[in-house]
Amino acid sequence: MAQILIIDDEKPIRSALREVLEYEGYKILEAAEGKAGLDVLENENIDLVFCDVRMTGMDGLNFLEACQKQGIDVPIITITGHGTIDLAVQAFRKGAFDFIEKPLDLNRVLIAARNSFQHKELKVETKSLKKKMGSRQAGIIGTSDSIQRVLKIIDTVAPTEARVLITGENGTGKELAARRIHEGSGRTKGPFVEVNCAAIPSELIESELFGHEKGAFTSAVKTRIGKFELAHGGTLFLDEIGDMSMSAQAKVLRALQEQTIQRVGGEQEIKVDVRIIAATNKQLRKEIEAGQFREDLYHRLAVIPIHLPSLKDRKEDIPELIQHFLELMALEYGEKKKTITPDAITQLQAMPWTGNIRELRNTIERLIILSGPKIDSKTVTDFAVVRY
């Protein structure tokens, strides 16, 4: 049975939360302020904390900070009757899992609790998977000269604050490279926030990046925090930046120059401390010539340019990648790892792989599902290529 700690100086709030959470089968403990809550955490196995931000004694923000300093790894959902967007930002920066305003919506409380437990389970599964798979250097695999040159550059630039522009075809692992840079930096304890610029309509990209104030446009019913603010103290990964609108490019350039942003519809200058890593599958020089990308932004982003080779240029890495995906799929499906014959590997190495590593992964998963206990050349012939 999961144990939940409620920290709030208002007894009616504690009672209301206790009633709804106990009804769901959780065991509840209570504390009237932050210091007493820390004492409970030291002596009990707590799975989740609900903590009031504004209360007498040690308040919620100081409680969050104390948990960070003591290395207490428990999801903390903050609650407050005086909610402001700045208060929410402070709470998230200090490690809060979620932020709920009073008067409490009990359905929202239950959803937040379930989300926290799912998140905790996912973290446990991820740690277990990493342990079983061994160290994979942030997921980048390969011993070919081309990929080793890239890894050397990544590991050299990671500890610095230099901006990085990663180029390469779709499926070559640009996000993995960005994550490896983040994990090797001094910002590894900060957030890694990803924005896929190609997946967001041009009219919404500015709101996504910089946030917006309530009433800034028709559907802006409340203030929203943008990705720049969420990434404060960490890394902001701008994927497919070549698809960003010219208007958004201008604002990103200003943010890089001044290290401040303005929410859409707002006038306040907000200080942000983020490291920018950008990626694209486009040739930005050609985009600049066509008037589709700002040259000054390009030079700001491409302090360290890194180009990821396509899979056809590192085919000697394919056998190792195949074995990696066979192990990964076995763990995901909870089954014994399938074997693959040498001639089947040779066949796979000879394929063009226009979709690069992403296509190889999908193909191995398909072969695992459709083959017997062993993947042989006939299986590759029959199922490796989709013919419809």
Secondary structure in CASP SS format (residue, H / E / C, confidence):
PFRMAT SS
TARGET T0000
AUTHOR 0000-0000-0000
METHOD secondary structure of the structure
MODEL  1
M C 1.00
A C 1.00
Q E 1.00
I E 1.00
L E 1.00
I E 1.00
I E 1.00
D C 1.00
D C 1.00
E C 1.00
K H 1.00
P H 1.00
I H 1.00
R H 1.00
S H 1.00
A H 1.00
L H 1.00
R H 1.00
E H 1.00
V H 1.00
L H 1.00
E H 1.00
Y H 1.00
E C 1.00
G C 1.00
Y C 1.00
K E 1.00
I E 1.00
L E 1.00
E E 1.00
A E 1.00
A C 1.00
E C 1.00
G H 1.00
K H 1.00
A H 1.00
G H 1.00
L H 1.00
D H 1.00
V H 1.00
L H 1.00
E H 1.00
N H 1.00
E C 1.00
N C 1.00
I C 1.00
D C 1.00
L E 1.00
V E 1.00
F E 1.00
C E 1.00
D E 1.00
V C 1.00
R C 1.00
M C 1.00
T C 1.00
G C 1.00
M C 1.00
D C 1.00
G H 1.00
L H 1.00
N H 1.00
F H 1.00
L H 1.00
E H 1.00
A H 1.00
C H 1.00
Q H 1.00
K H 1.00
Q C 1.00
G C 1.00
I C 1.00
D C 1.00
V C 1.00
P C 1.00
I E 1.00
I E 1.00
T E 1.00
I E 1.00
T E 1.00
G C 1.00
H C 1.00
G C 1.00
T C 1.00
I H 1.00
D H 1.00
L H 1.00
A H 1.00
V H 1.00
Q H 1.00
A H 1.00
F H 1.00
R H 1.00
K C 1.00
G C 1.00
A C 1.00
F C 1.00
D E 1.00
F E 1.00
I E 1.00
E E 1.00
K C 1.00
P C 1.00
L C 1.00
D C 1.00
L H 1.00
N H 1.00
R H 1.00
V H 1.00
L H 1.00
I H 1.00
A H 1.00
A H 1.00
R H 1.00
N H 1.00
S H 1.00
F H 1.00
Q H 1.00
H H 1.00
K H 1.00
E H 1.00
L H 1.00
K H 1.00
V H 1.00
E H 1.00
T H 1.00
K H 1.00
S H 1.00
L H 1.00
K H 1.00
K H 1.00
K H 1.00
M H 1.00
G C 1.00
S C 1.00
R C 1.00
Q C 1.00
A C 1.00
G C 1.00
I C 1.00
I C 1.00
G C 1.00
T C 1.00
S C 1.00
D H 1.00
S H 1.00
I H 1.00
Q H 1.00
R H 1.00
V H 1.00
L H 1.00
K H 1.00
I H 1.00
I H 1.00
D H 1.00
T H 1.00
V H 1.00
A C 1.00
P C 1.00
T C 1.00
E C 1.00
A C 1.00
R C 1.00
V E 1.00
L E 1.00
I E 1.00
T E 1.00
G C 1.00
E C 1.00
N C 1.00
G C 1.00
T C 1.00
G C 1.00
K H 1.00
E H 1.00
L H 1.00
A H 1.00
A H 1.00
R H 1.00
R H 1.00
I H 1.00
H H 1.00
E H 1.00
G C 1.00
S C 1.00
G C 1.00
R C 1.00
T C 1.00
K C 1.00
G C 1.00
P C 1.00
F E 1.00
V E 1.00
E E 1.00
V E 1.00
N E 1.00
C C 1.00
A C 1.00
A C 1.00
I C 1.00
P C 1.00
S C 1.00
E C 1.00
L C 1.00
I H 1.00
E H 1.00
S H 1.00
E H 1.00
L H 1.00
F H 1.00
G E 1.00
H E 1.00
E C 1.00
K C 1.00
G C 1.00
A C 1.00
F C 1.00
T C 1.00
S C 1.00
A C 1.00
V C 1.00
K C 1.00
T C 1.00
R E 1.00
I E 1.00
G C 1.00
K H 1.00
F H 1.00
E H 1.00
L H 1.00
A C 1.00
H C 1.00
G C 1.00
G C 1.00
T E 1.00
L E 1.00
F E 1.00
L E 1.00
D E 1.00
E C 1.00
I H 1.00
G H 1.00
D H 1.00
M C 1.00
S C 1.00
M H 1.00
S H 1.00
A H 1.00
Q H 1.00
A H 1.00
K H 1.00
V H 1.00
L H 1.00
R H 1.00
A H 1.00
L H 1.00
Q H 1.00
E H 1.00
Q C 1.00
T E 1.00
I E 1.00
Q C 1.00
R C 1.00
V E 1.00
G C 1.00
G C 1.00
E C 1.00
Q C 1.00
E C 1.00
I E 1.00
K E 1.00
V C 1.00
D C 1.00
V C 1.00
R E 1.00
I E 1.00
I E 1.00
A E 1.00
A E 1.00
T E 1.00
N C 1.00
K C 1.00
Q C 1.00
L H 1.00
R H 1.00
K H 1.00
E H 1.00
I H 1.00
E H 1.00
A C 1.00
G C 1.00
Q C 1.00
F C 1.00
R C 1.00
E H 1.00
D H 1.00
L H 1.00
Y H 1.00
H H 1.00
R H 1.00
L H 1.00
A C 1.00
V C 1.00
I E 1.00
P E 1.00
I E 1.00
H E 1.00
L C 1.00
P C 1.00
S C 1.00
L H 1.00
K H 1.00
D H 1.00
R C 1.00
K H 1.00
E H 1.00
D H 1.00
I H 1.00
P H 1.00
E H 1.00
L H 1.00
I H 1.00
Q H 1.00
H H 1.00
F H 1.00
L H 1.00
E H 1.00
L H 1.00
M H 1.00
A H 1.00
L H 1.00
E H 1.00
Y H 1.00
G C 1.00
E C 1.00
K C 1.00
K C 1.00
K C 1.00
T E 1.00
I E 1.00
T C 1.00
P H 1.00
D H 1.00
A H 1.00
I H 1.00
T H 1.00
Q H 1.00
L H 1.00
Q H 1.00
A H 1.00
M C 1.00
P C 1.00
W C 1.00
T C 1.00
G C 1.00
N H 1.00
I H 1.00
R H 1.00
E H 1.00
L H 1.00
R H 1.00
N H 1.00
T H 1.00
I H 1.00
E H 1.00
R H 1.00
L H 1.00
I H 1.00
I H 1.00
L H 1.00
S C 1.00
G C 1.00
P C 1.00
K E 1.00
I E 1.00
D C 1.00
S H 1.00
K H 1.00
T H 1.00
V H 1.00
T H 1.00
D H 1.00
F H 1.00
A C 1.00
V C 1.00
V C 1.00
R C 1.00
Y C 1.00
END
